[in-house]
Amino acid sequence: MNGDLGLAMSIKIFTITHKGFTPPVDSMYVPLHVGRINGENLGFLGDDTGDSISQLNPYFCELTGMYWIWKNFTETDYVGICHYRRYLINENGVVFTENELNKLFEKYDIITTKLLTLPGSYYKGFGINHHEKDLITTENVLREKYPEYFKTFHELVHGPHTYFGNIFITSKEIYNRYCQWLFDILFEVQKRTDFTGYNDYHRRLFGFLSEFLQTVWIFHHKLSVYECKVGMVGEKYETRKLKEQLAAFFEKRDYTGAKSCFLKCYEKRPDVLMEASDVTGELRLCMQIISTCEFEDEAHGQCILDIFRDYHSLIEHFNRLNSAVCRYINGYVRPQDTTFFKENNSITKVSVEIAVKLFCTESDKAQNILDKICILLPDN
């Protein structure tokens, strides 16, 4: 924390990116192109100068930028990490100013994301989404190199809490000590890891491990933490491209092609459906559209794409369908909902059944809701 409460401390927050984007106008936020050595020059400051691990970006993600800041940047008292789409935001929902941060650092050691509460243990969740052996390797390395941290690691890894995103702001002193510890562990884990058969997503191992290790560091050192929301700006480049591809398939009435395209993307990037990627929820709606088309075609020889194929019209239609179904489930039916079902020739029993199953897990209640809605449909 600030030793002299009357002295403002200088702060730089590095906005990690691998894509072109429009940076915040505040000069406190500095774009940092990670993995620049492997790709085109975006015109931003890069992580490939001085002491650098830029070439390891496919494995270390934003950490190649964190490493560069640790080894090469000494110009300010405080440093931070955010992403080109994700920023720590204040109570008013906007990015922090330097003055706001200075006031917070009078009381806190570090500013970071809200602590997540997972549905199960971190260990279980990691095993579902990644290779469990890599977490075990990390535990072994930490126990060998830093045994004093092992108790904290063990308690947290079998508990439901973690910080996420490698998004934080702290003093350069704490940052340097943290990076020394973090990279000492990760480089040793790297030596012991066989990446044979790993896809692009699983190769990003050290970015995922470091989120949890940040939590271990904070808890072990009992740092005073100011937790705040993360603001999302736009959507991931990969998400936008996938939506454009799906829209093209819908336009051609090729829902089979859309399904194949989606599954290929999902195999490479299983995080594509996470809220941080699918900000608008449209990819989930696309899955619902594809499923609806399959079952409608099987039942009737035609589907929603025979009525309209425009992507935005489809998204609007299924959003309205889901909203109306949810109000029926929750007992808050509006007259507009009844009219929507009575007068809309593009709604089938199949589409309603899929929507009901998405939002109601109680089979008896789901059947009751389905019966109530289907009796309203024009073709009933």
N, C-alpha and C positions, 0 to 999 in steps of 0.2 A: 504494500500500500504506500501511497505518497508519504514521504517523511515530512516534508514541509507543505502543509495544507495551503499555503498561500502561493505556492509555485506551480504554475501550469507546466505539465509535462508534454513533450512533443510525441506525436503518435502518427504512425503510418499503418494502414490496413491494406494488405495486398490482396487484390481480387484475382483469384486463380482462374485461368481460362485455358482452353485448348481450341477455342473457336473465336472468330471475330464477334465482337459485341460492342454496345455503346456503354462506356463506363459512367459511373456517377460523376456529376460535375464537380463535386467536392474533391479538391486536390489531396485530401487525406487518403483517398482511395486510389491505389496504384495498381493498374493492370499488370499481371505477371503471367507470361505465356509459359506454361509448363510443357516439357517434352519438346521444346523448340528444336533441339538438335535432330529430332526424328522427322520433322515436317517443315511446312512452309513458314516463312516469317510473317507474322500477323501485324508487325509494326509496333508491338509492345515490348517492354522490358522482358528479357528472356531468362530462363534458368540454366542457360548453357554457357555462361561465362564464369571465369574465376574457378573456385572450388565447386565442382558441379557433378550431379548424378543424373543429368537430364536424359541420358540414354536409357535409364531404368524406368522411365515414366510408364510403360505398359504394365509394370509390376507395382510401382509405388504411387501412381496417380499424383494427387496434389502434393504428396510428400517430397517430390523432387523440387517443388517450389519452396516448401518449408525448409528443406536442406539448404537451398541457395540462400535464403534469408538468414539462416543461422550462421553460415560460413562467410557471407559476403556483405551483409547489410549492418551498419553500425551507426546510422545517422540519427536515430531517434531513441527516446527512452522507453517507448512502448511500441509493440508491433502486434498486428492481428492478421488473421486469415479468414477470408470469405470466398465465395465462388461467384462466377459471372451471373448466376441465376439466383443465388441464395445469400442473403445478408442478415446480420443481426439487426433487429429493429427495436425502436423504443416503444413506449406505451401508446404513442399516437400512430404507430404503424409505419413509421418512416425510418430511414437509416440514421444512425447516430451522427451527431456533430462532434467535433473535437472537444468543445466546451462541455457537452453532456458527459462524454467519457471521462474527462478530467474530474468531474464531480463524483462519478461512480468510483473512480480509483482512489478517492479519499477513504473509501470504506471497504473496497473489495480488491482481492488479488487477481482475479480473473473474471472475464465476462465471456459467457458461452451459451450454448443452447439449453433449452429446457431438458431436464433429466427424463429420458424415456422410461416408461414402465412397460415392459414387454409382457405378452400373454404367458410366457413361461420363462425358464432360465435363459441367460445369454448363451450358455453352453449348448442348450438344446436348439435354440434358434440358429446358431452358427452351424451346427451339424446339419440342419435342414437345407441351408442355403449355400454352404461352402463345404470344404473338406475338413472333417473333424480332426484329422491327424495334424493339420497345421496349427490348430489351437493347442493341441497337446504339445507339439514341438515348442510353441511359444511359452507355454507354462514351464516346460523343462529348462529352456534357456534362461528364463527369468529366475527360476529357483537356483540355477547354477551361478549366475552372474550377480543377481541382486536378491539374495535370500530374505532380506528384511522386508521386501515387498510381497513375498509369497502369500502371507496370510490375507492381505487385502485382495490380491488377485483371486485367490481361492474362494473367498466369500462373495466377491462380485461376480465371478464367472458362473457360480451356481445360484445367483440371484437374478432378479428381473430388471435391473437398472443399468443404463448406459447413456453417456452423451453420444452425439452423432455428428457426422459431417466434417470433422476436423475444422470446425468453425469456432474461433475464439480470439480474444484479445488479452494480452497480459504484458508485464514488464519485459524488456529485452533480457534482463537478468534471469527471470524465471524461464523465459522462452529458451534461452541458451542451455540452461541446466536440464530442462525437459528434453530438448533435442539430443543432447549428449547421451542421455539415458535411453531414449526411444530408439535412436539409430544404432546404438551399440547392440540392443536386443534384436532389432529387425535384420541387421546385416548378418548376425549369427544364424537367425532363423532361415534367412535366404540360403546360407551355405548348406543347411540340412534339409532343404525342400526339393523334392523331385516334382517338376512341373509337367511331366509327361502326361499327355491326355487332357490338360487343362484348357478350357476355352478362354476367350478373351476376358470374359467376366471373372472367372476364377483366378486368372493370372493377376488380377488387380488385388491380390491378397493383402499386401502390406498397407494399402489404403484402408481396408476393412479392419485389420488387426489394430491399427493405430488409433481408431476411434475408441476402442475398448481400453487400450493402454492409456489413452488420455484420461479416461475415467479412473483407472487405477492410480495414476499419478496424482490426480486431484484429491482423491479420497485418502491416499497414504499420507500426503503432506498436509491434509486438513486445511486446504486453501479456502479462503472465504470466496464464495462464488455468487456472482450476479447472473441469474438465469433469465434469458429473454427469448422471445419468439424469433423465428426465422421467417423473413419475408421472401416470397418467391417472385422473381421477375421473369415473365415469359415462360417458355418451356424449353426442354432440351432439344438440341438440333436433331438428335436421333429420333425423338418422339415426333417432331414436326415432319421429318422425312417419311416415317412409317405411316402417319396419318395421310400424307399426300399419296402414298402408294396404295393404301386401302381405298381411298376415294376414287382412284383411277380404276380399280377392280370393280367397285360398286357401280361406277358409271357404265361399265361394260356388262353388267349383270353377272359378273364372275365372282360369286361369293366363295367358290371353291379355291380360286386363285388367291382371294383375300385371306382365306384361312391358312393356306400354305405359306403365304408371305408373312403373316403374323407369327406362325409357329417357328419359322426359320429365325426371325428376329428374336423371339422369346428364348429360343435355345441359346443364342449368343449373349443376350442381355436379359436375364430373368428379372432384373430390377425394373424393366420397362413399365410394369403395372404398379409399381410402388407410387405412393402419393407424390413423392418428390420428383418423379418422372412424368406421371400421368396427372398433371396438375388439374386439368379440366375434367378428368374422368372420361374423356371421349374414347380412349382405347378400350376401356371396359364396356362402353356402349357399343363399340365396333364388334367386340366379341359377342355381345347379345344380338346384334343385327345378323351376324354370320350364323349363329345358332338358330335364330328365328327363321332365316331364309331356308336353311337345311330342312327343318321340320315342316315348314309350310309347303315347300316344294314336294316333299314326300307325301304329305297328306292331301294336297289339293292340285299339284302339278303347276302351281304358280306361287309367287312370294311377293313380299313387299317391294322388291326391286322391279316388279312388273307394273307398279303404280307410280313410283318415283325413285330416282337413283342419285339425285344430287346429295352430296355428302352432308351439307349443312341442313338440308331439309330432313334427312334421315336422323341426324343427331337431335334436331328439335323435336321430331315426332317421338322418338324413344325417350327423350327427357320428359315430355308431357305424359307419355304412357306410364312411365315409372312413378312420376309424381302423383298421378291419379290413383294408381294401384296402392301406393304407400298410404295415401289418405284413406282409402277403403280399409286397409289393414289396421290403421290406427284409429278408425272411427271418426275421422274428421272430413267426411265427404262434402264436397261443395256442389251446388247445382251445375257448375261448369263441367265437373267431372262426369256426371250422369249424361249431360249433353254430348260430351266428347266421345263417350262410348256408343251412345245411341245413333249419332249422326256421322260417324267416321267409318266409311267403307273399307279403309285400309287396315282396320284392326280385326284380327282373327282370334279364335279361341286359342290357337297355338301361341300367338304372341303374348296374350294375357297370361296363359299358364306359365310360360317361361318367366315373365316379369314377377308373377306372384311367388314362384319358387325362389327367385333371387332375394326376395325381401321378407319372406315368411317361412320360418323353419318348422313351425308346428303343422303337421300334415292335415289334421282335422280342420284347423282354422284356415289353412291355405285352400282346402277344397271348398269350404263355405264361401270364402271370398271369391274364388273362381266362379262358383255357381251364381253368385249375386251379380257379378259383372257380365258373365256370358249371356244371361237372359236379356241384357240390354242391347246386345250386338245386333246390327241390322240383319245379318244372315242367320240369326238364331231361329 
